[in-house]
Amino acid sequence: MNYIIFDNFKRNYLLPLTFTRPVADIRIGIFTIREKWEHFLGAKTSSLTEDYLSAKFPIVKGEDNILINGSILPNDKIAAEIMKLENNHALVQDEVIIAIRVTEDDLDSPDDAEGMEELETDCEFLKLNATWDIFHKNDEALRADYDIITKGRKSEPLSKTNTLLGDDIFIEKGAKLECVTINTTTGPVYIGKDTEIMEGTVIRGPFAICNNSVVKMSAKIYGATTIGPYSKVGGELNNVVIFGYSNKAHDGYLGNSVIGEWCNLGADTNNSNLKNNYEDVKMWSYPDRTFVDTGHQFCGLVMGDHSKCGINTMFNTGTVIGVNSNIFGSGFQRNFIPSFAWGGTKGFDDFSIRKAIDIAKRVYSRRDIEFDEKEQGIMRAIKELTAMNTSY
């Protein structure tokens, strides 16, 4: 069986994070959604996504295909129902396509189940409907992933210089941590391969740090927080998801937030995550082209890939920043900053594509990665797309 994870209309509600990736490559919990599906299916997957992303995320077609909604987080039950699908059958819930089984000729319209036999599922699962779901649902996703990644395995020993409350901790090979206080009574703690947690850090689970990432000295981290691979964090974090290859290495507060890849937050960057009047927070919605009610009191910052901010930057409650923006200056920043914006409270200029690519090449080279033609093509496509639509 050939498995393809597709982007449906919900992809637009997950912008700016999905400007640069299919929905399936969003990290929530410990794994990306794609990694979760590949675990449960026991097979590799490809993507049916936007044309400009397809060079990096190509679709692999087979004679017999099962297409899966990328906004769904899998579990044993829903995966089992999907794998039992017969040809020209669609698994649905509340009129939303969960999965369909089709031949190669019918791959183009996964959102259209016309002519197919629809099977309603009562299976419960996590689903991403908006960007703020990533941090609000991270607790449940992290606990589920922890059970998957630790099942049947033995943790590396914890040095006696550390203070541990509870025993729900798993440490991979190559991890370094000394003089760290870890509280697992509130949730599990996963320490990834070749990570380092420096002395004086205090962590309250659920928490996960993925491979090759670093927590700087005396950091304070509250769950549910996920630090993706090759990232550096410091200061105070509370319910934050960092996809990977991003840095918030210095003091400052970051809460109820999602940070994409290749981002950098300058020293003493802070965000608000609660309004003074305790009302539910509104955040920018790309498809609605306006601020919409999240239904949550606590919402902080959503930052798209490649965006950066200078020292002492202050972000208001419920701020959304697009791709490849560079923000600096005193005072609270706007609640929505579009992609390729250069500036701050005194106004913004256009961030040229040439300059953006030059910076990305230098940033990638620090990790011994090439910012190749595929990556440049995606960046140019986003620049064109956002230039044509000022709400982007």
C-alpha positions as CSV (number, residue, x, y, z in Angstrom):
1,M,0.0,0.0,0.0
2,N,1.2,3.5,-0.9
3,Y,0.4,6.2,1.7
4,I,0.1,9.9,0.8
5,I,-0.6,12.7,3.4
6,F,-2.6,15.5,1.8
7,D,-3.2,19.2,2.7
8,N,-6.8,20.1,2.7
9,F,-8.4,23.6,3.2
10,K,-7.2,23.6,6.9
11,R,-3.7,24.2,5.5
12,N,-4.6,27.9,5.1
13,Y,-5.6,28.2,8.8
14,L,-2.2,26.9,9.7
15,L,-0.3,29.7,7.9
16,P,2.3,31.1,8.2
17,L,3.7,27.8,9.4
18,T,2.5,26.0,6.3
19,F,4.0,28.5,3.9
20,T,7.2,26.5,4.1
21,R,6.0,22.9,4.7
22,P,3.1,20.6,4.3
23,V,0.8,20.3,7.3
24,A,2.2,16.8,8.0
25,D,5.6,18.3,8.8
26,I,4.4,20.4,11.7
27,R,6.0,19.3,14.9
28,I,3.6,18.8,17.9
29,G,4.5,16.6,20.9
30,I,7.9,15.0,20.2
31,F,7.4,14.0,16.5
32,T,6.1,15.7,13.4
33,I,2.7,14.6,12.3
34,R,4.4,12.7,9.4
35,E,6.7,10.8,11.8
36,K,3.7,9.8,13.9
37,W,1.8,8.4,10.9
38,E,4.9,6.5,9.6
39,H,5.1,4.9,13.1
40,F,1.5,3.7,13.1
41,L,1.4,2.7,9.4
42,G,4.8,1.0,9.5
43,A,5.5,2.7,6.1
44,K,7.0,5.8,4.5
45,T,4.7,8.5,3.3
46,S,4.8,11.3,0.7
47,S,2.8,14.5,0.4
48,L,0.1,16.0,-1.8
49,T,0.6,19.7,-1.2
50,E,1.0,23.1,-2.9
51,D,2.8,23.0,-6.2
52,Y,5.6,25.3,-5.1
53,L,6.4,22.9,-2.2
54,S,6.4,19.8,-4.3
55,A,10.0,20.0,-5.4
56,K,11.1,19.6,-1.8
57,F,8.1,17.4,-0.8
58,P,7.4,15.3,-3.9
59,I,4.4,13.0,-4.1
60,V,5.0,9.3,-4.7
61,K,2.1,7.7,-6.6
62,G,1.2,4.0,-6.6
63,E,-1.4,1.9,-8.3
64,D,-3.2,1.6,-5.0
65,N,-3.1,4.6,-2.6
66,I,-4.5,5.7,0.7
67,L,-4.6,9.4,1.2
68,I,-4.6,10.7,4.7
69,N,-5.7,14.2,6.0
70,G,-2.5,15.8,7.3
71,S,-4.2,17.8,10.1
72,I,-5.1,14.5,11.9
73,L,-2.8,13.2,14.6
74,P,-2.9,9.4,14.5
75,N,-3.5,6.8,17.2
76,D,-3.8,3.0,17.1
77,K,-7.6,3.0,16.5
78,I,-7.8,5.5,13.6
79,A,-4.7,4.0,11.9
80,A,-6.3,0.6,12.1
81,E,-9.5,1.9,10.5
82,I,-7.6,3.6,7.7
83,M,-5.5,0.5,6.9
84,K,-8.8,-1.5,6.5
85,L,-10.2,0.9,3.9
86,E,-11.3,-0.7,0.6
87,N,-10.9,0.9,-2.8
88,N,-13.2,3.9,-3.5
89,H,-14.1,4.1,0.2
90,A,-13.7,7.3,2.3
91,L,-13.4,7.5,6.0
92,V,-15.1,10.6,7.3
93,Q,-16.1,12.4,10.5
94,D,-18.5,15.4,10.6
95,E,-18.3,15.7,6.8
96,V,-14.5,16.0,6.9
97,I,-12.4,13.5,4.9
98,I,-10.1,11.6,7.2
99,A,-8.7,9.2,4.5
100,I,-9.6,7.8,1.1
101,R,-8.4,4.8,-0.9
102,V,-8.0,5.5,-4.6
103,T,-6.2,4.4,-7.7
104,E,-3.5,6.6,-9.3
105,D,-6.0,8.2,-11.7
106,D,-8.1,9.6,-8.8
107,L,-5.4,11.3,-6.8
108,D,-6.1,14.9,-7.7
109,S,-9.2,15.5,-5.5
110,P,-8.7,14.1,-2.0
111,D,-11.3,16.5,-0.5
112,D,-14.0,15.2,-2.9
113,A,-15.6,11.9,-1.9
114,E,-18.3,12.1,-4.5
115,G,-19.0,8.7,-5.9
116,M,-17.3,7.0,-3.0
117,E,-18.8,5.0,-0.2
118,E,-18.4,7.0,2.9
119,L,-17.7,5.3,6.3
120,E,-18.3,7.4,9.4
121,T,-15.8,6.9,12.2
122,D,-16.5,7.6,15.9
123,C,-12.8,7.4,16.7
124,E,-11.4,10.2,18.8
125,F,-8.2,11.8,17.8
126,L,-6.3,15.1,17.9
127,K,-6.8,17.5,15.0
128,L,-5.1,20.8,14.1
129,N,-7.7,23.4,13.1
130,A,-5.6,26.5,13.8
131,T,-2.0,27.5,14.7
132,W,-2.9,27.9,18.4
133,D,-3.9,24.3,18.5
134,I,-0.2,23.4,18.3
135,F,0.6,24.7,21.8
136,H,-2.8,24.1,23.3
137,K,-2.8,20.4,22.3
138,N,0.9,19.9,22.9
139,D,0.5,18.4,26.3
140,E,-1.7,15.5,25.1
141,A,0.5,15.0,22.0
142,L,3.7,15.0,24.0
143,R,2.5,12.4,26.4
144,A,1.4,10.1,23.6
145,D,4.7,10.4,21.8
146,Y,6.6,9.8,25.0
147,D,4.9,6.5,25.4
148,I,5.8,5.6,21.7
149,I,9.4,6.6,21.9
150,T,10.2,4.9,25.2
151,K,8.2,1.7,24.9
152,G,10.4,-1.3,25.5
153,R,13.6,0.8,25.8
154,K,15.9,1.6,28.6
155,S,16.9,5.1,29.5
156,E,20.5,6.2,29.9
157,P,21.3,6.8,33.6
158,L,20.7,10.3,35.2
159,S,23.8,11.8,36.9
160,K,23.5,12.1,40.7
161,T,24.3,15.9,40.4
162,N,20.7,16.4,39.1
163,T,17.6,16.6,41.2
164,L,14.7,14.5,40.0
165,L,11.1,14.6,41.3
166,G,9.2,11.5,40.1
167,D,10.7,9.0,37.7
168,D,9.0,9.6,34.4
169,I,12.1,10.5,32.5
170,F,13.9,9.1,29.4
171,I,17.4,10.1,28.4
172,E,19.0,9.2,25.0
173,K,22.6,8.5,24.4
174,G,25.0,11.4,24.2
175,A,22.8,13.7,26.3
176,K,24.6,15.9,28.9
177,L,22.9,17.3,31.9
178,E,24.4,18.2,35.3
179,C,23.0,20.2,38.3
180,V,19.5,20.3,36.7
181,T,16.2,20.2,38.6
182,I,13.6,18.1,36.8
183,N,10.0,17.7,38.0
184,T,8.2,14.8,36.2
185,T,5.3,14.6,38.6
186,T,3.4,17.0,36.3
187,G,4.3,15.1,33.1
188,P,7.1,13.1,31.4
189,V,10.4,14.5,30.4
190,Y,12.2,13.3,27.2
191,I,15.9,14.2,26.7
192,G,17.0,13.6,23.1
193,K,20.2,12.3,21.6
194,D,23.4,14.6,21.9
195,T,21.5,17.3,23.7
196,E,22.9,19.5,26.5
197,I,21.0,21.0,29.5
198,M,23.3,23.3,31.3
199,E,23.6,23.7,35.1
200,G,21.0,25.6,37.1
201,T,18.1,24.8,34.7
202,V,14.7,24.0,36.2
203,I,12.3,21.9,34.1
204,R,8.7,21.0,34.9
205,G,7.1,18.4,32.6
206,P,5.7,17.5,30.2
207,F,8.8,18.5,28.3
208,A,10.8,17.2,25.3
209,I,14.1,18.4,23.8
210,C,15.0,16.8,20.5
211,N,18.4,15.8,19.2
212,N,21.4,18.2,19.2
213,S,19.6,21.0,21.0
214,V,20.8,23.0,24.0
215,V,19.2,24.6,27.1
216,K,21.3,27.4,28.4
217,M,22.3,28.0,32.0
218,S,19.5,28.7,34.6
219,A,16.7,28.4,32.2
220,K,13.1,28.0,33.6
221,I,10.9,25.8,31.5
222,Y,7.3,24.9,32.2
223,G,5.3,22.3,30.3
224,A,4.0,21.5,27.9
225,T,7.1,22.6,26.0
226,T,8.8,21.0,23.0
227,I,12.3,22.1,21.7
228,G,12.8,20.7,18.2
229,P,16.2,19.5,16.9
230,Y,19.3,21.8,16.6
231,S,17.9,24.6,18.7
232,K,19.1,26.7,21.6
233,V,16.8,28.1,24.4
234,G,17.3,30.1,27.5
235,G,15.4,32.4,29.9
236,E,11.8,31.4,30.7
237,L,9.5,29.3,28.5
238,N,6.0,28.2,29.2
239,N,4.0,25.9,26.8
240,V,6.1,26.6,23.8
241,V,6.7,24.5,20.6
242,I,9.9,25.2,18.6
243,F,10.0,23.3,15.4
244,G,13.8,23.1,15.1
245,Y,16.9,25.0,14.0
246,S,15.8,28.1,15.9
247,N,17.2,30.0,18.8
248,K,15.9,31.8,21.8
249,A,19.2,31.6,23.6
250,H,18.9,34.4,26.1
251,D,16.8,35.8,29.0
252,G,13.3,36.8,28.3
253,Y,9.8,35.3,28.5
254,L,8.2,33.2,25.8
255,G,4.8,31.6,26.5
256,N,1.9,29.8,24.7
257,S,3.8,30.2,21.4
258,V,4.9,28.4,18.2
259,I,8.3,29.2,16.6
260,G,9.1,27.8,13.2
261,E,12.5,26.8,11.8
262,W,15.5,29.1,11.3
263,C,14.2,31.8,13.6
264,N,16.2,33.8,16.1
265,L,14.9,35.8,19.0
266,G,17.3,38.5,20.3
267,A,18.3,38.9,23.9
268,D,15.5,39.9,26.3
269,T,12.8,39.3,23.8
270,N,9.4,39.0,25.6
271,N,5.9,38.2,24.7
272,S,2.6,38.8,26.4
273,N,0.3,35.8,26.5
274,L,-2.6,37.2,28.5
275,K,-4.7,40.3,28.0
276,N,-5.1,42.7,30.9
277,N,-8.9,42.4,30.8
278,Y,-8.6,38.5,30.8
279,E,-10.7,38.3,27.6
280,D,-10.1,35.5,25.1
281,V,-7.3,36.4,22.7
282,K,-7.9,37.2,19.0
283,M,-5.2,36.2,16.4
284,W,-4.7,36.9,12.8
285,S,-6.3,34.4,10.4
286,Y,-4.9,34.3,6.9
287,P,-8.0,32.9,5.1
288,D,-10.4,35.2,7.0
289,R,-8.1,38.2,6.5
290,T,-8.9,39.5,10.0
291,F,-8.4,38.8,13.7
292,V,-10.5,35.9,14.9
293,D,-11.4,34.7,18.4
294,T,-9.2,31.8,19.5
295,G,-11.5,30.8,22.4
296,H,-8.4,30.9,24.7
297,Q,-7.2,33.3,27.4
298,F,-3.6,32.3,26.8
299,C,-2.1,32.9,23.4
300,G,1.3,34.3,22.7
301,L,3.4,34.4,19.5
302,V,3.3,32.5,16.2
303,M,6.4,33.1,14.1
304,G,6.9,31.7,10.6
305,D,10.2,30.2,9.3
306,H,13.3,32.4,8.9
307,S,11.9,35.4,10.9
308,K,14.1,37.2,13.4
309,C,13.8,39.9,16.0
310,G,16.4,42.2,17.6
311,I,17.2,42.6,21.3
312,N,14.5,43.9,23.7
313,T,11.7,43.2,21.3
314,M,8.3,43.1,22.9
315,F,5.4,41.2,21.3
316,N,1.8,41.7,22.3
317,T,-0.7,39.1,23.2
318,G,-1.7,37.0,20.1
319,T,0.9,38.1,17.7
320,V,1.4,36.5,14.3
321,I,4.6,37.0,12.2
322,G,4.9,35.7,8.7
323,V,8.0,34.2,6.9
324,N,11.3,36.0,6.6
325,S,10.5,39.1,8.6
326,N,13.1,41.0,10.6
327,I,11.6,43.0,13.5
328,F,13.4,45.4,15.8
329,G,12.8,48.7,17.8
330,S,11.3,49.8,21.1
331,G,7.7,49.5,22.1
332,F,5.1,46.8,21.5
333,Q,5.1,45.5,17.9
334,R,2.0,45.1,15.8
335,N,-0.2,42.0,16.4
336,F,0.2,40.9,12.8
337,I,3.4,41.4,10.8
338,P,3.3,40.0,7.2
339,S,6.0,38.0,5.5
340,F,9.1,39.8,4.2
341,A,8.7,42.8,6.4
342,W,11.8,44.7,7.7
343,G,11.3,47.2,10.6
344,G,9.2,47.7,13.7
345,T,7.1,50.2,15.6
346,K,8.3,53.0,13.3
347,G,7.1,51.3,10.2
348,F,8.2,48.5,7.8
349,D,10.1,48.3,4.5
350,D,10.1,45.4,2.1
351,F,12.6,42.7,2.8
352,S,14.1,42.0,-0.6
353,I,14.3,38.4,-1.9
354,R,18.0,38.8,-2.7
355,K,18.8,39.8,0.9
356,A,16.6,37.1,2.3
357,I,18.3,34.4,0.3
358,D,21.8,35.7,1.1
359,I,21.0,35.6,4.8
360,A,19.5,32.1,4.6
361,K,22.6,30.8,2.8
362,R,24.8,32.1,5.7
363,V,22.5,30.7,8.4
364,Y,22.3,27.3,6.7
365,S,26.0,27.2,6.3
366,R,26.5,27.5,10.0
367,R,24.8,24.1,10.3
368,D,26.7,22.7,7.3
369,I,23.5,22.6,5.3
370,E,23.1,24.0,1.8
371,F,20.3,26.5,1.1
372,D,19.9,24.8,-2.3
373,E,17.8,25.6,-5.4
374,K,14.7,23.8,-3.9
375,E,14.8,26.0,-0.8
376,Q,15.4,29.1,-2.8
377,G,12.5,28.2,-5.1
378,I,10.2,27.9,-2.1
379,M,11.4,31.3,-0.7
380,R,10.9,33.0,-4.1
381,A,7.4,31.5,-4.4
382,I,6.4,32.7,-1.0
383,K,7.7,36.2,-1.8
384,E,5.6,36.3,-5.0
385,L,2.5,34.9,-3.2
386,T,2.7,37.3,-0.3
387,A,3.5,40.3,-2.6
388,M,0.3,39.7,-4.5
389,N,-1.8,39.6,-1.3
390,T,-1.2,42.3,1.3
391,S,-3.1,40.3,4.0
392,Y,-0.3,37.8,3.8
